[in-house]
Every structure is written in structure tokens, then in C-alpha cells.
Amino acid sequence: MVGTFMNLTFPQILDGQRIGEEMLVALRDKAESFLVRTGRKPKLALLRIGENPASALYMRRKCAVAEKIGIECTASVFPIGTPLESVEEKISQWNNSPSVDAIMVQAPLPSAEYQRSVFNAIDPKKDVDGFHPVNVGKLACEDSSGFVPCTPKGILRLLHAHDIPLAGRHVVIIGRSSIVGRPLGLLLQSRTVNATVTICHSRSQNLASITRAADILVVAAGRAKLVTADMVKNGIVVVDVGQNRDESGLLCGDVDFRSVAPRCMYITPVPGGVGPMTVAMLMENVIQACEHE
């Protein structure tokens, strides 16, 4: 049953599409200012290995958004089986190019070790994904000069945009990846946010009892409709990072939206929630990279 509070009807949708588009307008102005000041556009270099359809689609979308707001894109696609040295050589060229401001590698890569080596090869000052150990370390030390991974940064911005209080709130994160769960936990625990954070993973026991204690639940597990209504309390805020296909082939998140939404004060849709914020944050990081030359 949908509830009401202060003349608002719940659940309210955390509209990442709208917030992301508003951000892109401001970023377009910054890209134009950079062009006027330097005589060239900010430039983003993207790298992908293999022809995974989802990865190819995400890369095309990022390029389209970048070009729409005045960021130049260049892309390199390597076949599966490409030696690591060849990929590192291309990254080295971009690292040393004064016309390339930012570098992004489309995950996943062939193996965890391969992926780690590729991320580590990127100049930290151009690492707009925020995955280089230098940027991870800066995040852990609350050093704002580094790049913050785009999805965690976008989640925090989305919550702030809807005036959702975080200080002292219990945030449960399902998923401990280096791309979402771990960096998000660091952001939320920082002295500027002051949330209380629990991170759950595949070995966590009694998951439902943990999620029912959450004021805010972030789900980044990669399992379609993992979270159901019996796993959340009334009045919760739910952020669904999942991008899955259900048994009918339709896009869905890690949360069973139909059953969980009536219990929520706020919830993200899939699509239209976290995804657009991630792309907007990538563009913000690109502008940050070129402004800090």
C-alpha cells in the first residue's frame, strides 16, 4: 500500500534520468569554456576488448553523450586474446598525449588479473573511472584531488539531489565489488557524509535480517530480483544498481520493483535510475581531468 508523508505520495522515484540531464547541461557549458580557452575540445579515449554486445552498447552510449556536450571521443577496440603488452602500449600513447585528457576502459576485461594490470597502466590523472590504486587510495584518505568511481559518485549525488539525509543512517550495500560496493562504502563513511555502513556479499549469512535493518539499501549484486518485499522495512530508500534480464528477456534490476516499491519512501527505477547518473559522473570526471591540466 502506498503511503503519504508531508503531502507527498510514496514511493517517490529517484529520477536519475532527470538529474543526469540537468548535470549534462552544466557540463556542456564547461566544455564550451574549455574550447574557448584552449582552442580544442576536451578529449576522452575509450578502450574495449572483445565484442560483448552490452559492452559495445555502453561504449557507444558514452561516446554519444560525450559528443553531445562537446567532448571529443576516440576509441580503440582490441580482439579477445590481445596480449596485455599491446593494450598497455596503446594506454601509454594516450598517457603521453597532451591532447587526451581522460582515459576510460570498458569492463569487464578477459580476467581479473588482466583487468587490474590495464587499470594500473592508466595515468592516475587521466583515470576518470577512478580505479587506479592512486585514486582508490585518495578516496580512502578522503583526498578530493583524486577521481571517484562514477557509479558510487552518481548514487551519492542522486540521494543528495532528493534531499535524503545520510548522516547517522544505516546504509546496507549488497555487493563488494571494487567498482561499486567498496568505493561507495568509503564515500558513505567519509566525514562529510557520516553514514553507518554494512556491506554484504555472497558469504553473508541471514541476508534478509540485515537488509530489514537498513534505512537505505543499495543493491549491486548482479542477480535479477534478488531483493523481495519481505527483505525490507516500510519507509526504506532503495537504490538498485542491477542491469539484468528477467525470464521474459526484459531489463530488470536486482530488486523486485513490483513487490518492493510499495514499502519504499524512495526507489530507483531500472532503467532510468543509476545508469544515467553513472554516465553524467563520467562526463563530470572528464571535465575535471581537463580543468586540472
N, C-alpha and C positions, 0 to 999 in steps of 0.2 A: 504494500500500500504506500502510495506516495505521500510524504508528509509536508508540512508547511512550517516556516520559521521566519519571523520578521517580514511577513508578507511575501516571502519567496516560496515558490513551489519546488520541491526536491523530488528526484535528483536534478541538480544543475549539471550541465555538460561543461567540462573543461575543454574549451574550444581552441585547440592548438592551431587549427586552420586559420582562424581569425587573428589570433595573437601573432602567429608566424608571419602572416601577410602584412600586418602593421609594422612589424620589425623590418621586413624587407624594404618597405617604403623609405624608412630612415637610412637603411644601409645603402640604398641606391644613391641617396644624396651624398653620402660619404665617398662612395666610389667615384661619383662625378667630381667631387672636390679633389680627390687624388689625381684624376685625369688632368684637371685644370692646373694643378700644382706641378705635376711631373711630366706631362705630355704623353703619358701612357696609362693604360688601364691596369688595375690590379690583376695579377695572373695566378691562376690555380692550376697546378699539374696533378692529374689523377692517374692512378695506376691500377690495373686489374690483371689477374692471372686466370685464364680459362674463360669459358663461355657459359658459365652458370646464368640461366635466364634472369633470375631475380637480381643477381649482382649487376648484370648488364643493364637491367631496367633502372635500378637505383642510381647507377653511374650516369645514365642518360638524363635522369631527372635532375640530378645535382648540377650537371652541366647546363641544362636548360634554365634552371633558376639562376645560376651564376650569371649567365649571359644576359638574362632579362634585367638584372640590376646593374649591369655594367662591369662585370668581372670576366676577363678573358680566360678561356679554358684550353688546355692541351691535355691529351690523353694518350697513354700507351697501354696496349693490351698484349700480354705475353701468353703463349700457349702453356697448357699444363705440361710439366716436365722441364720447363726452362730452368737452367742452372741458376742457383742463387746468385752467383757472381755476375751474371748478365743483368739481373734485376738491380743489384746493388750498383752496377755501373751506371744504369740509367738514373737512379736516385742521386748518385754522385754528381752527374751532369746537372741535374736540377738544383742540387745543393749549391753548386758553384756558379749558377746562372743568376746574374743580377736582375734579370727580367722575370724570374719566377719568385713570387712572394710566398707561396704556400704549396704544400705537398699533401696529398691525401691518398691513402691506399685502401682500395675496396676489399674489406674482409668478406668471407673467410679466404685464407690462403691454404696451400696444399697440406700444411701440417703446423702444429703449434710452434715447433722449433723454427721452421721456415718463416712463419709469421713474425715471431719475436725478432729474428735477425733482420727482416725487412724493416720493421718499425724502428729498430735500433740504428739503422743506417741513415735515417732521415735527420737532417739538421734540426735540433730542437726548436730553433727559432722559426722554422717553416712547418713544424709538425702540428697542423691545425686539427688533427684528430685528438691530440693530447695523449698519445700512447707511448711516447719515448720516455725512458726511465727518468730523464731530467725533468720532464713535465709532470710525471707521476710524483716524483719527489717534491716538487714545488707545491703540488696540490696537497700532499700530506703535511707539508710545513706551513700551509696557508700563505704561500708566497704568490701574490696575484700577478706576478710578471710572466707566469707560465700559461700554457693553453689548457683549458679544462675540456675533457671529452664532451662531445656535442650532445649526446642523449641525456646524461645526467644534468648538464647545464640547462638543457631545454626543459627538463622536468621541474627543476627549481624555479626557473623563470615563469613557467606556466602556473605553478602554485602561487608565486608572488603576484602574478597578474590578476589572480582571482581573490587576492587578499586573504588567503588561507594561512592562519597562524601556524608557525612551526616550532617556536621556542617552547621547550618542555614537552612537546607532543611525542607520543610513541609512534615511530615510523618503522614498519616491518617491510623489509625488502626480500622478495623471493628471487634468488639468483645471485651468484657471487662472481660473475664474470668481470674481467678487467676492463670491459667496455662500458658496462652499466652498473652492476651491483656494487662493486668495491669503490669506484670513484664517487658514486652517489652517496654511499655511506660516509665517506670522508667529507663531502660537501655539507651534508646534513649535520654532522657532528662539529663542524667548524664553530669558532667563537662568534661568528656573525650570524649563524643560524640557530645553533643550540638545541637541536632536536635530540631525542633519545632514540638510538637506532639498534634494531635487531636484524641481522642478516641470516636468512635461512637458505638451505641448499638441499641437494638430493639426499644427504645423510641426516638431515634434521628429523628428529622424532616428534610425533604429536603435532604435526604442522598446523592442523586446524585450531588447536588450543592456543598456538602462538598468534595466528592471524586474527583470532577473535579478540585478542587483547590490543590490537592495533587501532590507533586513531587515524593513521594514514597507511595505506597498503600499496606498495609498488611491486608489480609482478613482471619479472623479466626472466621467466623460466624456459620459454620456448616450447611450452606444451599447451595445446589448444584446450581452452575452457577448463583449465586446472582448478581455478578458484570458483567455488559454487556458493550459493546463498548461505548455507549452514556454516561457512567458514568466516563470516564477517558479522560484526555487530551493527546495529542500527546507527545511522549518523556518521558512518565512516566515509573517508575520502579514498577513492581507488584510482590508481594510475596504472593503466595497462600498456606495457611496452611490447606485448606479443604481436607477431605478424605470422599467422598460421593459416592453414586451410582446413575447414571442417569436412565432415564426411560427404557433404554435397559439393565440395570444391570452392566454397565461398570463403572470403577473407574473414578471419576472426582473430580475437586476441587470446591471451592466456586466462582471461576472465570470462565466465559465462554471463555475458552482459544482461541477457533477458531476466535471469533469476537474481543476479546480484544488484542491479541498478535500483530496484525499489527500496533497498536498505541503505542506499548511499545518500550523503549530503551532496557530494560531487563525484563525478566519474568521467574518465576519458572515453571517447568512442574509438573504435577501430574500424576503418581508418579515420583520420581527421583529428587525432589527439596528439600523441607524442611524435609521430612521424614528421609533420610539418615543422614542429619546434626543433627537431634534430637538424633538419636542413637549414633552417634560419640561423641556428647556432653555428653551423659550419661556415655560413657566409659571414657571420659576425667575426669568427676567428680569422677568416681570410683578410677582412678589413683590418683587424688588429695586427696581423702579420705585416701588412704593407705600411701601416702607420708607424710601426716600430722599427723601421729600417735603420 
